[in-house]
Amino acid sequence: MYSFDSRVRYSECDENGVLALVPMMNYLQDCSTFQCEEVGRGLKQLRDDHLGWFVTSWLIQIDSLPKFCDTITTSTWCYAMKRLQAERCFEIRGADGATHVRADSQWYMYDFSQERVISIPQSESVFLQGDERPADLPQISRHLKPQGEGTPTSPIVITEQHLDTNRHVNNAEYVRFALLAAGELGHAIDLVRLEVQYRTMALLGDTLTPVVYGDGNDITVSINGDDGKARAIVRMEGRA
């Protein structure tokens, strides 16, 4: 397991002084990239090998969210690595040891020189350190699918601010798009669970249209490209 300590910054908080959802996801992503640097498989090494890790699915369980100035520890561990898929857990704990957030995720490796997903190289087995997946963490849904009739919301044009080092839309940005779309229709959810599945990369200049399905404590947002096909599906489950 790899961990790093931090304090919740003012710039990461929502209007209530609580860690906002997108910065929370960035803590998880930062933790995995810090671990990559720690074990010698960081951004430079991957770029030299024309490789990159792409996440395909998130399941994030939210027990609570830390507040401004709270000390937190973010941890990650890879508990399984198959031929084409790596599986990685995360957690955020407070200074008192209480768990704020737990998450599971699935990743694949992309070869930019071949422009395709590849079998995970043996070099990446360095992440397997014997840590196991928590038995009480819900399983990742195999296929998120919106139900019923959706309501399109305002389109979003992808600009440089949305991109990561791989030159595609940062994973957490899709959650931001989903939250904005739900808010546009007047939905406000006290989230207990967040699920995200990524279908196709969105790139600079693309126009995405979030389509909102459901209401109340169960909302799914399909973030679609110009072709009407989903680039990502975001499901938000609220507390009963």
C-alpha positions as CSV (number, residue, x, y, z in Angstrom):
1,M,0.0,0.0,0.0
2,Y,1.2,3.5,-0.8
3,S,-0.1,6.6,1.1
4,F,0.5,10.3,1.3
5,D,-0.7,12.9,3.9
6,S,-2.3,16.2,3.1
7,R,-4.6,18.9,4.4
8,V,-7.8,19.9,2.7
9,R,-7.2,23.2,1.0
10,Y,-9.7,26.1,0.7
11,S,-9.4,25.9,-3.1
12,E,-10.6,22.3,-2.9
13,C,-13.8,23.0,-0.9
14,D,-17.4,23.6,-1.9
15,E,-19.6,26.4,-0.6
16,N,-20.0,24.5,2.6
17,G,-16.3,24.2,3.3
18,V,-16.3,20.5,2.5
19,L,-13.9,18.7,0.1
20,A,-15.7,18.9,-3.3
21,L,-16.2,15.7,-5.4
22,V,-13.9,16.5,-8.2
23,P,-10.9,17.5,-6.0
24,M,-11.7,14.3,-4.0
25,M,-11.3,12.3,-7.2
26,N,-8.1,14.1,-7.9
27,Y,-6.7,13.0,-4.5
28,L,-7.3,9.4,-5.6
29,Q,-5.7,9.9,-9.0
30,D,-2.8,11.8,-7.6
31,C,-2.2,9.0,-5.1
32,S,-1.8,6.5,-7.9
33,T,0.5,8.7,-9.9
34,F,2.6,9.4,-6.8
35,Q,3.0,5.6,-6.3
36,C,4.0,5.2,-10.0
37,E,6.8,7.8,-9.4
38,E,7.8,6.0,-6.1
39,V,8.3,2.6,-7.8
40,G,10.1,4.0,-10.9
41,R,7.2,3.7,-13.3
42,G,6.2,7.4,-13.4
43,L,5.2,9.8,-16.2
44,K,8.7,10.0,-17.8
45,Q,9.3,6.3,-17.8
46,L,5.9,5.5,-19.3
47,R,6.3,8.3,-21.9
48,D,9.7,6.9,-22.9
49,D,8.0,3.6,-23.4
50,H,5.1,5.2,-25.3
51,L,2.7,3.9,-22.6
52,G,-0.1,5.2,-20.4
53,W,-2.5,3.9,-17.8
54,F,-6.2,4.7,-18.6
55,V,-9.0,4.1,-16.0
56,T,-12.1,2.3,-17.4
57,S,-14.3,2.2,-14.3
58,W,-14.7,3.8,-10.8
59,L,-16.8,2.8,-7.9
60,I,-16.5,5.4,-5.1
61,Q,-18.2,4.9,-1.7
62,I,-18.5,8.1,0.3
63,D,-19.1,7.7,4.0
64,S,-18.3,11.4,4.6
65,L,-16.2,14.1,3.2
66,P,-13.4,15.9,5.1
67,K,-13.6,19.6,5.8
68,F,-11.4,22.6,5.2
69,C,-8.0,22.2,6.9
70,D,-8.6,18.6,8.0
71,T,-5.6,16.4,7.8
72,I,-6.2,13.3,5.6
73,T,-4.3,10.3,4.4
74,T,-4.9,9.0,0.9
75,S,-3.9,5.4,0.1
76,T,-3.9,3.1,-2.9
77,W,-3.0,-0.5,-3.7
78,C,-3.2,-2.7,-6.7
79,Y,-4.8,-6.0,-5.7
80,A,-5.0,-7.8,-9.0
81,M,-3.4,-7.6,-12.5
82,K,-4.8,-9.7,-15.3
83,R,-3.6,-9.8,-18.9
84,L,-5.5,-6.7,-20.0
85,Q,-6.7,-5.2,-16.8
86,A,-5.3,-3.9,-13.5
87,E,-7.6,-3.5,-10.4
88,R,-6.7,-0.9,-7.8
89,C,-8.4,0.2,-4.5
90,F,-8.2,3.6,-2.7
91,E,-9.2,5.1,0.5
92,I,-9.1,8.5,2.2
93,R,-8.9,8.5,6.1
94,G,-9.0,11.3,8.6
95,A,-6.4,11.9,11.3
96,D,-8.5,9.9,13.7
97,G,-8.4,6.9,11.4
98,A,-12.0,7.1,10.4
99,T,-12.7,6.3,6.7
100,H,-14.1,9.1,4.5
101,V,-13.9,7.5,1.1
102,R,-13.3,4.0,-0.3
103,A,-13.0,3.2,-4.0
104,D,-12.3,0.5,-6.5
105,S,-11.2,1.0,-10.0
106,Q,-10.2,-0.8,-13.2
107,W,-7.4,0.2,-15.5
108,Y,-5.9,-0.8,-18.8
109,M,-2.6,0.1,-20.5
110,Y,-2.5,1.9,-23.8
111,D,0.4,1.9,-26.3
112,F,0.5,5.3,-28.0
113,S,2.9,4.1,-30.7
114,Q,0.5,1.3,-31.7
115,E,-2.6,3.4,-30.8
116,R,-4.2,0.4,-29.0
117,V,-4.7,-1.3,-25.7
118,I,-2.0,-3.9,-25.0
119,S,-1.3,-6.7,-22.6
120,I,0.1,-5.3,-19.3
121,P,3.9,-5.6,-19.4
122,Q,5.7,-7.5,-16.7
123,S,7.4,-4.3,-15.6
124,E,4.0,-3.2,-14.0
125,S,3.9,-6.2,-11.7
126,V,5.9,-4.0,-9.3
127,F,2.6,-2.7,-8.0
128,L,1.4,-6.1,-6.7
129,Q,2.4,-6.1,-3.1
130,G,0.0,-8.6,-1.6
131,D,-2.8,-6.2,-0.5
132,E,-6.3,-7.5,-0.9
133,R,-9.6,-5.9,-1.9
134,P,-11.9,-5.2,1.0
135,A,-14.6,-7.8,1.2
136,D,-17.3,-5.3,2.2
137,L,-16.7,-2.9,-0.7
138,P,-19.5,-3.1,-3.3
139,Q,-18.6,-4.6,-6.7
140,I,-18.1,-2.5,-9.8
141,S,-21.0,-2.7,-12.1
142,R,-20.2,-4.6,-15.3
143,H,-22.2,-2.3,-17.5
144,L,-23.8,1.0,-16.5
145,K,-26.9,1.7,-18.7
146,P,-29.3,4.6,-18.4
147,Q,-33.0,3.7,-18.0
148,G,-36.0,5.6,-19.3
149,E,-36.0,8.9,-21.3
150,G,-33.1,11.3,-20.8
151,T,-33.1,15.1,-20.8
152,P,-30.2,16.7,-22.8
153,T,-28.4,19.6,-21.1
154,S,-26.1,22.3,-22.3
155,P,-23.3,21.1,-24.6
156,I,-19.6,21.4,-23.5
157,V,-16.8,22.2,-25.8
158,I,-13.5,20.6,-24.8
159,T,-10.7,23.0,-24.3
160,E,-7.1,22.8,-23.0
161,Q,-8.2,23.1,-19.4
162,H,-10.0,19.8,-19.6
163,L,-7.0,17.8,-20.8
164,D,-4.5,15.7,-18.9
165,T,-0.9,14.7,-19.8
166,N,-2.3,12.1,-22.2
167,R,-4.0,14.8,-24.2
168,H,-7.5,13.5,-23.5
169,V,-10.2,14.7,-21.1
170,N,-9.1,14.1,-17.5
171,N,-11.1,11.4,-15.8
172,A,-12.5,13.6,-13.0
173,E,-13.8,16.2,-15.6
174,Y,-16.5,13.8,-16.7
175,V,-17.8,13.8,-13.1
176,R,-17.7,17.6,-13.2
177,F,-19.8,17.6,-16.4
178,A,-22.3,15.2,-14.8
179,L,-22.7,17.4,-11.7
180,L,-23.2,20.5,-13.8
181,A,-25.8,18.7,-15.9
182,A,-27.7,17.5,-12.9
183,G,-27.5,20.9,-11.3
184,E,-28.8,22.5,-14.5
185,L,-32.0,20.5,-14.1
186,G,-32.3,21.3,-10.4
187,H,-31.0,18.0,-9.0
188,A,-29.0,18.1,-5.8
189,I,-27.8,14.9,-4.3
190,D,-26.0,14.0,-1.0
191,L,-23.8,11.4,-2.6
192,V,-23.2,8.1,-1.0
193,R,-21.9,6.3,-4.1
194,L,-20.5,7.4,-7.4
195,E,-19.9,5.1,-10.4
196,V,-18.2,6.0,-13.6
197,Q,-17.5,4.0,-16.7
198,Y,-15.5,5.4,-19.6
199,R,-16.3,4.3,-23.1
200,T,-14.3,6.4,-25.6
201,M,-11.7,9.1,-25.2
202,A,-12.8,12.7,-25.7
203,L,-10.3,15.1,-27.2
204,L,-9.5,18.7,-27.7
205,G,-12.3,20.5,-29.7
206,D,-14.9,17.8,-29.2
207,T,-18.4,18.8,-28.2
208,L,-20.0,16.7,-25.5
209,T,-23.7,16.7,-24.5
210,P,-24.6,15.4,-21.1
211,V,-28.0,13.6,-21.0
212,V,-29.6,13.2,-17.6
213,Y,-31.7,10.2,-16.6
214,G,-33.7,9.6,-13.4
215,D,-34.3,11.9,-10.5
216,G,-34.3,11.9,-6.7
217,N,-31.5,9.8,-5.2
218,D,-30.6,7.9,-8.4
219,I,-29.4,9.9,-11.3
220,T,-27.4,8.6,-14.3
221,V,-25.7,11.0,-16.8
222,S,-24.6,9.8,-20.2
223,I,-22.0,12.2,-21.6
224,N,-22.3,11.9,-25.4
225,G,-20.3,12.9,-28.4
226,D,-21.6,14.4,-31.6
227,D,-22.4,10.9,-32.8
228,G,-24.8,10.3,-29.9
229,K,-22.6,7.6,-28.4
230,A,-21.5,7.8,-24.8
231,R,-18.0,8.9,-24.0
232,A,-18.7,8.2,-20.3
233,I,-21.5,7.2,-18.0
234,V,-21.8,8.6,-14.5
235,R,-24.2,7.2,-11.9
236,M,-24.8,9.2,-8.8
237,E,-26.6,7.5,-5.8
238,G,-27.8,9.7,-2.9
239,R,-28.4,8.9,0.7
240,A,-31.9,7.6,1.5
